[in-house]
Amino acid sequence: MIHTTLLLRTKSRRTVVGSRYWTIEVPRSDIREYLKMKQALSEVAKGRDDIPLTIKENKYFSKACGDELLLIFITDIDENDRDINEKVDDAAKSITRVLNKFSIKHIKSTYDKLIAQFVHSRLKIALVGEGGVGKTTTLNLLMGKTPPKQYIPTIALGMETIDNIHFANYSLVIWDFAGQERFRRLWKFYFKGADIVFLLTDSTLRNVLISKDMYQMIRRDAPNVPIVVIANKQDKPNALDSSIIERIIGAETHPMVAIDLAYRDDMLRILLDTAARHVNVTIPDVPTDELLRFIDEEDIDED
């Protein structure tokens, strides 16, 4: 996880702007301690501004942005030094280029966009299941959109993609895989690049058994990727209870009615809990809509 702060390089060391994520709290006193230790280090290691310093439970990196600003990256203790130094160096160069054309006020107002590409990591989530189980409808549910009134099959891998959901400094990229049998032989090439797999079933016994075969196939092709089962269409009279489906398939299973917008918060919570567990972060006890951010498509196009 990465938190960033942009400081004026004056005696006041006033904070101009910063990115703040719910997984990291950075007291001002810690930043002052870092600056003090950095100054002491610079007196004996001139020209070595790439040496990170540990303050309490976080690691600090920094780089000058011209003569006026100092960019600080604050990360988890186990982040790779070389990777973070490359990111902070590239981010400082980018901010310096903008500073040469615009004012600090402009940088402050556009900081989130400027810094996003250097601090955001992507989590790739594959949404799979037989045709007609509700994968695209589930994507609509996540986005808060009214589901389609008729079934239109996804006819190619990745035909439906969501890439504008953020939590902390992670971007979630969700692929809706075509479910027809003729496409399944191609799945394994994509599973190996996925971080998480959501397997959808329509809760009928027939489809649950098909989904069990899919689960075993995914396990074979991508043994280290976590799989979460979504038992959709729980409102149908012939639907099996999700607890029974979990025992048949042998994987964590959540009940869902994807055509009902009332289930949206449930789906968002499943997505958030699974993603946070995958990257090993603790979720604070606040509403889901304060933890997940949906970035406008216009903002994505401009980046």
C-alpha positions as CSV (number, residue, x, y, z in Angstrom):
1,M,0.0,0.0,0.0
2,I,1.2,3.5,-0.8
3,H,0.3,6.8,0.8
4,T,1.8,10.0,-0.7
5,T,2.5,13.5,0.5
6,L,3.7,16.6,-1.4
7,L,5.5,19.1,0.8
8,L,6.8,22.6,0.2
9,R,10.6,22.6,0.4
10,T,10.7,25.5,2.8
11,K,11.4,25.8,6.5
12,S,7.8,25.4,7.2
13,R,7.6,22.1,5.3
14,R,3.9,22.8,4.8
15,T,1.9,20.0,3.2
16,V,0.5,21.0,-0.2
17,V,-1.6,17.9,-0.9
18,G,-1.6,14.2,-0.3
19,S,-3.3,10.9,-1.2
20,R,-5.0,9.3,1.8
21,Y,-6.1,5.7,1.8
22,W,-8.1,3.9,4.5
23,T,-5.4,1.3,5.1
24,I,-2.7,3.7,6.2
25,E,-2.8,6.5,8.8
26,V,0.2,8.8,8.7
27,P,0.5,11.2,11.7
28,R,2.2,14.5,10.9
29,S,4.7,13.8,13.7
30,D,5.9,10.8,11.8
31,I,6.6,12.9,8.7
32,R,8.5,15.4,10.8
33,E,10.6,12.6,12.2
34,Y,11.3,11.3,8.7
35,L,12.4,14.7,7.5
36,K,14.7,15.0,10.5
37,M,16.3,11.6,10.0
38,K,16.6,12.2,6.2
39,Q,18.5,15.4,6.9
40,A,20.9,13.6,9.3
41,L,21.4,10.9,6.7
42,S,22.1,13.4,3.9
43,E,25.0,14.8,5.9
44,V,26.9,11.5,5.7
45,A,25.5,10.0,2.5
46,K,25.5,12.9,0.0
47,G,23.8,12.2,-3.3
48,R,22.0,9.1,-1.9
49,D,18.4,10.2,-1.8
50,D,17.3,6.7,-2.7
51,I,17.8,5.2,0.8
52,P,14.4,4.6,2.5
53,L,13.9,5.1,6.2
54,T,11.6,3.2,8.5
55,I,9.5,5.3,10.9
56,K,7.4,3.1,13.2
57,E,5.5,0.6,11.0
58,N,5.9,2.3,7.7
59,K,8.8,2.9,5.2
60,Y,9.5,6.3,3.7
61,F,10.9,7.3,0.3
62,S,11.2,10.8,-1.2
63,K,12.3,12.8,-4.2
64,A,12.6,16.5,-5.0
65,C,10.2,18.0,-7.5
66,G,12.2,21.0,-8.8
67,D,13.2,23.5,-6.2
68,E,9.9,23.9,-4.5
69,L,8.4,20.5,-3.7
70,L,9.3,17.3,-2.0
71,L,7.3,14.1,-2.9
72,I,7.1,11.5,-0.1
73,F,5.9,7.9,-0.6
74,I,4.9,6.1,2.6
75,T,4.5,2.3,2.2
76,D,4.2,-1.0,4.0
77,I,7.4,-2.2,5.5
78,D,7.7,-5.2,3.1
79,E,7.5,-3.2,-0.1
80,N,10.5,-3.7,-2.5
81,D,12.9,-0.7,-2.3
82,R,13.9,-0.7,-5.9
83,D,10.3,-0.8,-7.2
84,I,9.2,2.0,-4.9
85,N,12.2,4.1,-5.8
86,E,11.4,3.8,-9.5
87,K,7.8,4.8,-8.8
88,V,8.7,7.9,-6.7
89,D,11.4,8.9,-9.2
90,D,8.9,8.7,-12.2
91,A,6.2,10.4,-10.2
92,A,8.6,13.3,-9.2
93,K,9.6,13.8,-12.8
94,S,6.0,13.9,-13.9
95,I,5.1,16.4,-11.2
96,T,8.1,18.5,-12.1
97,R,7.1,18.6,-15.8
98,V,3.6,19.8,-14.8
99,L,5.1,22.4,-12.3
100,N,7.2,23.8,-15.2
101,K,4.0,24.7,-17.0
102,F,1.5,25.3,-14.2
103,S,1.3,26.6,-10.7
104,I,1.4,24.7,-7.4
105,K,-2.3,25.4,-7.1
106,H,-3.0,23.5,-10.4
107,I,-0.9,20.6,-9.1
108,K,-3.0,20.6,-5.9
109,S,-6.3,20.5,-7.8
110,T,-5.2,17.7,-10.2
111,Y,-3.0,15.7,-7.8
112,D,-5.1,12.6,-7.6
113,K,-4.9,12.2,-11.4
114,L,-1.2,13.0,-11.5
115,I,-0.3,10.5,-8.8
116,A,-2.7,7.6,-9.6
117,Q,-0.6,5.9,-12.3
118,F,2.3,5.6,-9.9
119,V,0.5,4.3,-6.8
120,H,-2.3,2.2,-8.1
121,S,-1.9,-1.5,-8.5
122,R,-4.3,-3.7,-10.5
123,L,-6.3,-6.7,-9.2
124,K,-7.5,-8.8,-12.1
125,I,-10.8,-10.6,-11.4
126,A,-12.3,-13.3,-13.7
127,L,-16.0,-13.7,-13.7
128,V,-16.9,-17.1,-15.1
129,G,-19.8,-19.5,-15.4
130,E,-22.0,-21.3,-18.0
131,G,-24.0,-19.1,-20.4
132,G,-27.1,-17.6,-18.9
133,V,-26.2,-17.8,-15.2
134,G,-26.1,-14.0,-14.9
135,K,-22.5,-12.9,-15.2
136,T,-23.2,-9.7,-17.2
137,T,-26.2,-9.0,-15.0
138,T,-23.8,-9.2,-12.0
139,L,-21.5,-6.6,-13.6
140,N,-24.6,-4.4,-14.0
141,L,-25.4,-5.0,-10.4
142,L,-21.9,-3.9,-9.3
143,M,-22.3,-0.7,-11.3
144,G,-25.8,0.0,-9.9
145,K,-27.3,-0.3,-13.4
146,T,-30.7,-1.8,-14.2
147,P,-30.2,-5.3,-15.5
148,P,-31.1,-6.2,-19.1
149,K,-34.6,-7.5,-19.6
150,Q,-33.5,-10.3,-21.9
151,Y,-30.5,-12.6,-22.0
152,I,-27.8,-11.5,-24.5
153,P,-24.9,-14.0,-24.5
154,T,-21.3,-12.7,-24.1
155,I,-19.7,-14.1,-27.3
156,A,-16.0,-13.4,-26.7
157,L,-13.5,-13.4,-23.9
158,G,-13.4,-10.1,-22.1
159,M,-16.4,-8.7,-24.1
160,E,-17.6,-7.1,-20.9
161,T,-14.9,-5.4,-18.8
162,I,-15.1,-3.2,-15.7
163,D,-11.9,-1.3,-14.8
164,N,-13.0,1.7,-12.9
165,I,-13.6,0.3,-9.4
166,H,-11.0,1.4,-6.9
167,F,-10.4,0.5,-3.2
168,A,-7.5,2.0,-1.4
169,N,-4.8,2.2,-4.0
170,Y,-6.0,-0.8,-6.0
171,S,-7.9,-0.8,-9.3
172,L,-10.2,-3.7,-9.8
173,V,-10.3,-5.1,-13.4
174,I,-13.2,-7.5,-13.9
175,W,-13.5,-9.7,-17.0
176,D,-16.8,-11.3,-18.0
177,F,-15.9,-14.5,-19.7
178,A,-18.1,-16.1,-22.4
179,G,-19.7,-19.2,-20.9
180,Q,-20.4,-21.2,-24.0
181,E,-18.5,-24.5,-24.0
182,R,-16.6,-23.7,-27.2
183,F,-14.8,-20.9,-25.4
184,R,-13.8,-22.8,-22.3
185,R,-10.7,-24.3,-23.8
186,L,-9.3,-20.7,-23.9
187,W,-10.0,-19.9,-20.3
188,K,-6.8,-21.4,-18.9
189,F,-4.8,-18.8,-20.7
190,Y,-6.6,-16.1,-18.8
191,F,-6.9,-17.8,-15.4
192,K,-3.1,-17.7,-15.0
193,G,-3.2,-13.9,-15.3
194,A,-6.1,-13.5,-12.9
195,D,-5.7,-12.7,-9.2
196,I,-9.2,-13.9,-8.2
197,V,-11.9,-16.0,-9.9
198,F,-15.7,-15.5,-9.2
199,L,-17.6,-18.6,-10.4
200,L,-21.3,-18.0,-11.0
201,T,-23.9,-20.7,-10.9
202,D,-27.7,-20.3,-11.3
203,S,-28.5,-22.5,-8.2
204,T,-30.2,-25.3,-10.1
205,L,-28.8,-28.8,-9.4
206,R,-27.9,-29.2,-13.1
207,N,-25.9,-26.0,-13.2
208,V,-24.3,-26.5,-9.8
209,L,-22.9,-29.9,-11.1
210,I,-21.6,-28.2,-14.2
211,S,-20.1,-25.5,-12.1
212,K,-18.4,-28.1,-9.9
213,D,-16.7,-29.4,-13.1
214,M,-15.7,-25.8,-13.9
215,Y,-14.3,-25.4,-10.4
216,Q,-12.2,-28.5,-10.8
217,M,-11.0,-27.3,-14.2
218,I,-10.0,-23.9,-12.8
219,R,-8.3,-25.6,-9.8
220,R,-6.2,-27.7,-12.3
221,D,-5.3,-24.8,-14.6
222,A,-4.7,-22.1,-11.9
223,P,-4.1,-24.0,-8.6
224,N,-3.0,-20.8,-6.6
225,V,-5.9,-18.5,-7.6
226,P,-8.6,-18.1,-5.0
227,I,-12.1,-19.0,-6.2
228,V,-15.4,-17.6,-4.8
229,V,-18.7,-19.1,-5.9
230,I,-21.8,-16.9,-6.4
231,A,-25.1,-18.8,-6.2
232,N,-27.2,-16.6,-8.3
233,K,-31.0,-16.7,-9.0
234,Q,-31.8,-17.6,-5.4
235,D,-35.3,-16.2,-5.9
236,K,-36.2,-19.1,-8.2
237,P,-38.5,-21.8,-6.8
238,N,-36.0,-24.6,-7.8
239,A,-32.9,-22.9,-6.3
240,L,-30.7,-24.9,-4.0
241,D,-29.7,-23.2,-0.8
242,S,-26.2,-21.6,-1.0
243,S,-25.0,-23.7,2.0
244,I,-25.8,-26.9,0.0
245,I,-24.2,-25.5,-3.1
246,E,-21.0,-24.8,-1.0
247,R,-20.9,-28.4,0.1
248,I,-21.4,-29.8,-3.4
249,I,-18.8,-27.6,-5.1
250,G,-16.4,-27.5,-2.1
251,A,-15.7,-23.7,-2.2
252,E,-16.8,-20.5,-0.4
253,T,-20.3,-19.7,-1.7
254,H,-22.5,-16.6,-1.4
255,P,-26.3,-16.3,-2.2
256,M,-27.3,-13.7,-4.8
257,V,-30.2,-12.3,-6.8
258,A,-28.3,-10.3,-9.5
259,I,-31.5,-8.8,-11.0
260,D,-32.4,-7.2,-7.7
261,L,-30.6,-3.9,-7.0
262,A,-31.3,-4.5,-3.3
263,Y,-28.5,-7.1,-3.4
264,R,-25.9,-4.6,-4.7
265,D,-24.4,-3.9,-1.3
266,D,-24.0,-7.6,-0.7
267,M,-22.2,-8.0,-4.0
268,L,-19.9,-5.0,-3.3
269,R,-19.1,-6.4,0.2
270,I,-18.2,-9.8,-1.3
271,L,-16.0,-8.1,-3.9
272,L,-14.3,-5.9,-1.3
273,D,-13.8,-8.7,1.3
274,T,-12.3,-11.0,-1.3
275,A,-10.0,-8.4,-2.7
276,A,-8.8,-7.1,0.7
277,R,-8.2,-10.7,1.8
278,H,-6.1,-11.3,-1.3
279,V,-3.8,-8.3,-0.7
280,N,-3.8,-8.9,3.0
281,V,-5.2,-5.6,4.2
282,T,-7.7,-5.0,7.1
283,I,-11.0,-3.4,6.2
284,P,-12.1,-0.7,8.6
285,D,-15.7,-0.8,10.0
286,V,-17.3,1.8,7.7
287,P,-19.9,1.6,5.0
288,T,-18.9,-0.1,1.7
289,D,-19.6,3.0,-0.4
290,E,-16.9,4.8,1.6
291,L,-14.3,2.1,0.8
292,L,-15.0,1.5,-2.9
293,R,-14.8,4.4,-5.4
294,F,-16.2,4.3,-8.9
295,I,-14.2,6.5,-11.3
296,D,-16.1,8.3,-14.0
297,E,-15.4,7.0,-17.5
298,E,-14.5,10.5,-18.5
299,D,-11.7,10.6,-15.9
300,I,-10.4,7.3,-17.1
301,D,-10.2,8.6,-20.7
302,E,-8.2,11.6,-19.6
303,D,-5.6,9.7,-17.7
